[in-house]
Amino acid sequence: MSIADQATGAGETDATGRGASRRTGALVGTPLLVVGVALAAMNLRPAVTSMASVLGEVRDGLGASAPWTGLLTAVPTICFGLAAIAAPLLGRRLGVARAIGLALAVLTAGLVLRVVDGPWVVLGGTFIAASGIAIGNVLIPVVVKESFPHAVGRVTGIYTAALAAGGGLGAAFTPMLEPLLGWRGAVGAWAALSAGALVVWATGARHGAAVPSRIAGAQRRSMLRRPLAWAVTAFFGLQACVAYVAMGWLSELFVSEGIPRTTAGLMLATINIIGIPLSFLIPPVALNRNSQSGWIVGLAGCSLAAIVGLAVAPAAAPWLWTVLLGTGMAVFPLGLGLIALRTRETAETTDLSAMAQGFGYLLGAAGPFLFGMLHGITGTWTASLVLLAAVIVAEMILGWVVGRPRFV
């Protein structure tokens, strides 16, 4: 049975769908479900940006080493990759509504756990929180395609705007809360947001009648044997590498250049906040065109310009580099949209979503770790930024390939 069969429960239905569990049906696309999707998405980034915005205080408070700090920044993306592979199985066993609800519950538990003890508990709690995020990363795009088939671009925009808003809030407010609550209270406070999202999701997510995929009973070629699927996966991994390097290290880079930590946190927040209007504007336009190649290359070019600026004169125009990098990271909603556009059926979408985000995030996890390691070895940011620039160039090349109209 393929990953998609596991996720949709197609192996439990006949051609007419008789005998299928109701939880295999698409969620009913109500306005409350849109709110639930947005709130769930809003919780998929604060676990990362809240910690990154006070990373120096966390490291000093725990007496942790530089390698531990690099590992902490890499743990979320590693976990996103590993847990994403299990997400389709949870979708099949529990149904998408319950699986995403479980993801929010696990996220809440991890956010609480990681602030109660020392360095290894922080890592463990972060891993648990990131596991919940990974499930949402894979299954929420499937909900968008299934429940809103005629509004994929618009709902993708809402989803990614909420994602950016959550990341921005985590980056902006955690440094402000830290003097009042300490880093543990400031980081742990975000558990309240995920708990609230869980309540709304439990209220609004309801399965409709089970409708089997048209190709559910047919023998499908594995995504692992489809070259375009690997290209989408590599592209997704490279853009994730850029995004998580920025979320994990940009604040520390600016602080090292003499910028106050609160201001650096606002800059990190700005990178995420810029994605809010761009998520509303770009996906509905770009995803309705035949090709997305030009959009991807143009946006990634903004990231490349920012990295060159940071390498040459980081303190000369830090807000300009911030805005350019935030604009470039708007390639993320296009990456999510391509998962839906390059597949014909929901089952294929689930397969490609699991593959692109599973292997893609594992690839992306190397970025924050190598970026921090090079900084630790050289004592400067130059080598790290050169590496990141090379990643962006590769992202632009692959983006041109996967942006062309065809199916996996």
C-alpha positions in Angstrom: 0.0 0.0 0.0 1.4 3.4 -1.0 1.8 6.4 1.3 -1.2 8.0 -0.3 -3.3 4.8 0.3 -2.3 5.0 4.0 -3.2 8.6 4.2 -6.6 8.4 2.6 -7.7 5.0 3.7 -8.3 4.1 0.1 -7.3 0.5 0.8 -10.4 0.2 3.1 -12.9 1.2 0.4 -14.4 -0.4 -2.7 -15.0 1.4 -6.0 -18.1 3.0 -4.7 -16.7 3.9 -1.3 -19.1 1.5 0.5 -17.8 0.5 3.9 -15.4 3.3 4.1 -14.9 5.0 7.4 -16.4 8.5 7.4 -13.0 9.9 8.6 -11.6 9.1 5.1 -13.8 11.8 3.6 -12.6 15.3 2.9 -13.2 17.9 5.6 -16.2 20.0 5.0 -15.0 23.3 3.6 -16.8 25.8 5.9 -15.7 29.3 6.9 -14.9 27.9 10.4 -12.6 25.4 8.8 -10.7 28.2 7.1 -10.3 29.9 10.5 -9.1 26.5 11.9 -6.6 26.2 9.1 -5.3 29.7 9.7 -5.0 29.2 13.4 -3.3 25.9 13.0 -0.9 27.4 10.5 -0.2 30.3 12.9 1.3 27.8 15.3 3.7 26.2 12.8 6.5 28.7 13.2 6.6 30.4 16.7 8.3 27.3 18.2 11.2 28.1 15.9 11.3 31.9 15.8 10.6 32.4 19.5 13.6 30.4 20.5 15.8 32.0 17.7 15.0 35.5 18.9 16.4 34.9 22.4 19.0 32.3 21.4 21.9 34.1 23.1 20.0 34.3 26.4 19.0 30.6 26.2 22.6 29.6 25.5 24.0 31.7 28.3 21.3 30.7 30.7 22.0 27.0 30.2 25.7 27.3 29.9 25.5 25.5 26.6 28.2 25.1 24.0 28.3 26.3 20.4 27.7 22.8 18.9 24.6 22.5 21.1 23.4 25.8 19.9 23.9 24.7 16.3 22.1 21.5 17.0 19.2 23.3 18.5 18.7 25.4 15.4 18.8 22.3 13.2 16.5 20.1 15.3 13.2 21.5 14.0 14.1 20.9 10.3 15.4 17.4 11.1 12.2 16.6 12.9 10.1 18.1 10.2 11.7 15.6 7.8 11.5 12.5 10.0 7.9 13.1 11.3 6.6 14.2 7.9 7.1 10.6 6.7 4.8 9.3 9.4 2.1 12.0 8.9 0.2 10.1 6.1 0.0 7.0 8.3 -1.6 9.1 11.0 -3.9 10.6 8.5 -5.1 7.1 7.6 -5.4 5.7 11.1 -7.0 8.7 12.7 -8.5 10.7 9.9 -7.1 14.1 8.9 -9.2 16.0 11.5 -8.0 13.9 14.4 -4.4 13.8 13.1 -4.1 17.6 12.9 -5.7 17.8 16.3 -3.1 15.4 17.7 -0.4 17.5 16.1 -1.6 20.6 17.9 -1.7 18.7 21.2 1.8 17.3 20.7 3.0 20.8 19.8 1.5 22.3 23.0 3.1 19.6 25.1 6.5 20.1 23.5 6.4 23.8 24.0 5.8 23.4 27.7 8.3 20.6 28.2 11.2 22.4 26.7 11.3 25.2 29.2 11.2 23.1 32.4 14.8 21.8 32.6 18.3 21.8 31.1 19.9 21.6 27.7 18.9 18.1 26.8 15.3 18.6 27.9 15.2 21.8 25.8 16.3 19.7 22.8 13.9 16.9 23.6 10.9 19.3 24.0 11.9 21.1 20.8 11.9 17.7 19.0 8.5 16.9 20.3 7.1 20.3 19.4 8.6 20.1 15.9 7.0 16.6 15.5 3.6 18.2 15.9 4.5 20.9 13.4 5.7 18.3 10.9 2.3 16.6 10.9 0.5 19.9 10.2 3.1 20.8 7.5 2.1 17.7 5.5 -1.6 17.4 6.2 -2.8 21.0 6.1 -2.0 21.4 2.3 -4.0 18.2 1.7 -6.9 19.8 3.5 -6.6 22.9 1.3 -6.7 20.8 -1.9 -9.5 18.5 -0.7 -11.8 20.9 1.0 -11.3 24.0 -1.2 -10.7 22.5 -4.7 -11.9 25.7 -6.4 -10.0 28.1 -4.2 -6.6 26.5 -3.7 -4.7 29.7 -4.5 -6.8 31.9 -2.1 -6.8 29.4 0.8 -3.1 28.7 0.3 -2.6 32.4 0.6 -4.6 32.5 3.9 -2.6 29.5 5.2 0.8 30.9 4.3 -0.1 34.4 5.6 -1.1 32.9 8.9 2.1 30.9 8.9 4.1 34.1 8.4 2.1 36.0 11.0 2.8 33.3 13.6 6.5 33.4 12.9 6.6 37.2 13.1 4.7 37.2 16.4 7.1 34.7 17.9 10.1 36.7 16.8 8.8 40.1 17.8 7.2 39.5 21.1 9.5 36.9 22.7 12.4 39.4 23.3 9.9 41.8 24.8 8.5 39.2 27.2 12.0 37.9 28.1 12.9 40.8 30.6 9.6 40.2 32.3 9.3 36.4 32.3 12.8 35.2 31.7 13.6 33.2 28.6 11.7 30.2 29.9 8.5 32.0 30.4 8.8 34.0 27.2 9.4 30.9 25.1 6.9 28.7 26.9 4.1 31.3 26.6 3.5 30.3 23.0 1.9 27.0 24.3 -1.2 29.1 25.0 -1.6 30.0 21.3 -1.4 26.4 20.2 -3.8 25.3 22.9 -6.3 27.9 21.7 -5.9 26.7 18.1 -6.6 23.1 19.2 -9.9 24.2 20.6 -11.0 25.9 17.4 -9.8 23.0 15.3 -11.7 20.5 17.3 -14.8 22.6 16.9 -14.6 23.3 13.1 -13.0 20.2 11.5 -15.6 17.7 10.4 -15.3 15.0 7.8 -17.9 14.8 4.9 -18.9 11.6 3.1 -16.1 9.3 2.1 -15.3 9.8 -1.6 -12.6 7.5 -2.9 -9.9 8.8 -5.3 -10.5 7.9 -9.0 -7.1 6.2 -9.0 -7.2 4.8 -5.4 -7.7 1.3 -6.5 -5.2 1.4 -9.3 -1.5 0.5 -9.1 0.4 3.7 -8.9 4.0 4.3 -9.7 5.9 5.3 -6.5 6.8 9.0 -6.2 10.3 7.8 -5.6 10.5 6.8 -9.2 9.3 10.1 -10.6 12.0 12.6 -11.6 9.8 15.7 -11.2 8.8 14.6 -7.7 12.5 14.6 -6.8 13.0 18.0 -8.4 10.1 19.4 -6.3 11.5 17.8 -3.2 15.0 19.2 -3.8 13.5 22.7 -4.5 11.4 22.5 -1.3 14.4 21.5 0.7 16.6 24.3 -0.6 14.0 27.0 0.1 13.5 25.4 3.6 17.3 25.6 4.1 17.3 29.4 3.3 14.2 30.0 5.5 15.5 28.2 8.6 19.0 29.6 8.4 17.3 33.1 8.4 15.0 32.2 11.3 17.7 30.5 13.3 20.7 32.8 12.8 19.8 36.2 11.3 19.0 37.7 14.7 22.4 36.6 16.1 24.2 37.9 13.0 22.7 41.4 13.5 23.4 41.3 17.2 27.1 40.5 16.4 27.1 43.7 14.2 26.1 45.8 17.2 22.4 46.0 16.6 20.3 45.7 19.9 18.7 42.4 20.4 15.2 43.8 20.6 15.8 45.5 17.2 17.2 42.3 15.8 14.1 40.5 17.0 12.0 43.0 15.1 14.0 42.5 12.0 13.5 38.7 12.3 9.8 39.4 12.8 9.7 41.7 9.7 11.0 38.8 7.6 8.0 36.8 8.6 5.5 39.7 8.5 6.4 40.7 4.9 5.1 37.3 4.0 1.6 38.2 5.1 0.6 40.6 2.3 2.7 38.7 -0.2 0.9 35.4 0.7 -2.4 37.1 -0.1 -1.1 38.7 -3.4 1.3 36.2 -5.0 -0.3 32.7 -4.8 -3.7 33.6 -6.3 -1.9 35.2 -9.2 1.1 33.0 -9.7 -0.7 29.7 -9.1 -3.3 30.5 -11.7 -0.7 31.0 -14.5 0.6 28.2 -16.7 4.2 28.6 -15.4 5.5 29.7 -12.0 9.2 29.7 -13.0 9.6 33.4 -13.5 7.9 34.2 -10.1 10.2 31.7 -8.3 13.4 33.0 -9.9 12.5 36.6 -9.2 11.7 36.0 -5.6 14.8 33.9 -5.0 16.8 36.7 -6.6 15.6 39.0 -3.9 17.1 36.6 -1.3 20.3 36.4 -3.2 20.6 40.2 -3.2 20.0 40.2 0.5 22.7 37.7 1.2 25.2 39.6 -0.9 24.4 42.7 1.0 24.8 40.9 4.4 28.2 39.6 3.3 29.5 42.9 2.0 28.1 45.4 4.3 25.7 43.9 6.9 25.4 47.0 9.1 25.1 49.5 6.2 21.5 48.8 5.4 20.2 46.1 7.7 16.5 46.9 7.1 17.0 46.7 3.4 18.6 43.3 3.6 15.8 42.3 5.9 13.0 43.4 3.5 14.8 41.7 0.5 15.2 38.5 2.4 11.6 38.5 3.6 10.4 39.1 0.0 12.5 36.3 -1.2 11.1 33.9 1.4 7.6 34.4 -0.2 8.7 31.6 -2.5 7.5 29.2 0.2 3.7 29.5 -0.6 4.6 28.8 -4.2 6.4 25.7 -3.1 3.3 24.5 -1.3 1.1 25.4 -4.2 3.3 23.4 -6.6 2.6 20.3 -4.6 -1.0 20.6 -5.5 -0.5 21.9 -9.1 1.9 19.1 -10.1 -0.5 16.3 -9.0 -3.7 15.2 -10.6 -5.3 13.5 -7.5 -5.6 14.1 -3.8 -3.8 10.7 -3.2 -0.9 11.9 -5.3 -0.9 15.3 -3.5 -0.5 13.4 -0.2 2.3 11.3 -1.6 4.2 14.3 -2.9 3.5 16.4 0.2 5.0 13.7 2.4 8.0 13.2 0.1 8.7 16.9 -0.6 8.4 17.9 3.1 9.9 14.7 4.5 13.1 14.5 2.4 13.0 18.2 1.8 13.2 19.3 5.4 15.9 16.7 6.1 17.9 18.4 3.3 17.0 21.8 4.7 18.2 20.7 8.2 21.8 20.7 7.1 21.6 24.5 6.4 21.3 25.9 10.0 23.8 23.4 11.3 26.5 24.1 8.6 25.8 27.8 8.7 26.5 27.8 12.5 29.4 25.4 12.2 31.2 27.6 9.6 30.7 30.6 11.8 32.1 28.8 14.8 35.2 27.6 12.8 36.0 30.9 11.0 34.8 33.4 13.6 33.1 35.4 10.9 29.9 35.2 8.9 31.5 35.4 5.4 31.9 31.6 4.7 28.4 30.9 6.0 26.9 33.6 3.8 28.8 32.3 0.7 27.4 28.8 1.4 23.9 30.3 1.6 24.3 32.2 -1.6 25.2 29.0 -3.4 22.1 27.3 -2.0 19.9 30.1 -3.3 21.5 29.8 -6.8 20.6 26.1 -6.8 17.1 27.0 -5.6 16.6 29.4 -8.6 17.7 26.7 -11.1 15.4 24.0 -9.6 12.6 26.5 -9.3 12.8 27.3 -13.0 12.5 23.5 -13.7 9.6 22.7 -11.3 7.7 25.9 -12.2 7.0 24.7 -15.7 3.5 23.2 -16.2 3.4 19.4 -16.1 2.5 16.6 -13.7 4.6 14.2 -11.7 
